[in-house]
Amino acid sequence: MGRLIAKTAGDLAYHVRKFIVGEIYQFFNKAVDAQATEPDWVGNVLFEEVTIQDIRTFTDLTTEQIHAMEPEVLETIIAAIKEENPHFFAACQRLEEAGKRLNQMLTTSNEGSDSSSGPSSPSSNSDTPV
């Protein structure tokens, strides 16, 4: 396991995990496996780049501690997580950009094939009785 780095946010003392390469692999593998479980909708959208589960993964904070915090305090903790794990977050950014490019390619490809392979309208088919 990577190092635990002591941090503070106001009066709160906590630790941030500095992931090693193997933990980054494990994190991404778990993310793929977790897609089958019921999502935490609020926890997934409350912050832009991390989820509540991510905060739990990267720190020693409990769900109860996190739920008792104001979002601004969690923003400070998120900044510390990102500071200690820049390679992880850079990889996330590259994956997101690659996903957007792939989505754009698929969308562009589908738009081009829709017009040429779709069914013809009844008015253009000469075999259709009127």
N, C-alpha and C positions, 0 to 999 in steps of 0.2 A: 504494500500500500504506500502511496505517496506521503509526503510530509504533511503534518498538520501545523498550520501557521496561526499563531495567536493573534486575534484581532479584537477591536472594541468598537461598539456603536453606542455612543452615549455611555450609560452605566453598564451596558450588556457586554460581557466577555464571551467570546465564542472562538471556534477554530474553523479555518477554511482548509479544505483538502487540496493540495497541489497534486493533480493527477499525474501519474506516470503513463507512459505510452500504452501499456497493457490495460490500464483502467479506462483509457479513452476508447480502446477497442470494445471493452466490456460495456461501456455506457451506450455506444451506438448499437451494439447487438441487443441490449435490453430495450432500447427505444423501439427497435423493429418488433421485438416480441410483445411489447406492451400495447401495440396497436389493437390487439384483440380484446383488451380489457376496457371497461367502461371509463371514459375520460373524465377528468376533473375539470369541467368546463370553466369554472371561475379561476381555478389555479392555473389553467393553461393560457388564459388571456389577460390576467391581471397585469403582467409585466411584458414588455416587448420582446426581450430576448431569452428569458428563462421562465420556467414554470415553478410553482411552489414545490413540486417534487424535485426539481433541479436544485433548489435551495437546500432541501433536506439532504440530497446526495452530496453536495459540495461542502456542507457544513455539519457541525455536530448539533445543530438546533433541532428541536422536536417540533412536530406539527402544532402542538399546543403553544409553544413559544412563538412560532411564526404567526399563528392565528391571533395572538394577543398583541402583535406589533402594528404600528401605523405603517402604511405603505412607504412613507419617506425613510423610515428606519431600514426597511427591507431594501430600498434602493441603495443605501449605503453598503449593505451587506452584498448586494449583487455586484456593486462596483469592486468590492474587495475580491469576490469570486473571480470576476473577469480579470482583475489585475494579476492574480496568482496563476491563472490558467489561460494565458493569451493564445497559446497554440490550439487549445481546444476550441475556443470561440472563433479563431480564424478558420479552423476546419469547418465549423458550423456555417460560417458565412460563405465559404467556397461551395459547400454542399447546397446551400439555399440558392446560390447563383446558378449552379449547374442544374438544379431542378427547374428553375425558371427558364433557362435556355432550352432544356428538354421539353418542357411544357409548350414553349413558343414553337419549337420545331414540330411537335405533334399537332398543335392547333393549326399551324400553317399548312401542314401536310393534309390534314383532314378537310380543311376548307377547300383546297384544290381538288380533292377527290370527290367531294360531295356534289359538285356541279356536274361532273362528267359521268358519274356512275349511278346517280340517283334515278328513281323511276320517272318515266315521262308522264306528263299530265294527260288526262283523258282527252282533252281537246286536240292534242297533237298526235294521238294514235289513230291512224286511218282505219283500223280494224274494229274500233269501238262503235257499236250502233248508236244512233242519235235518238 
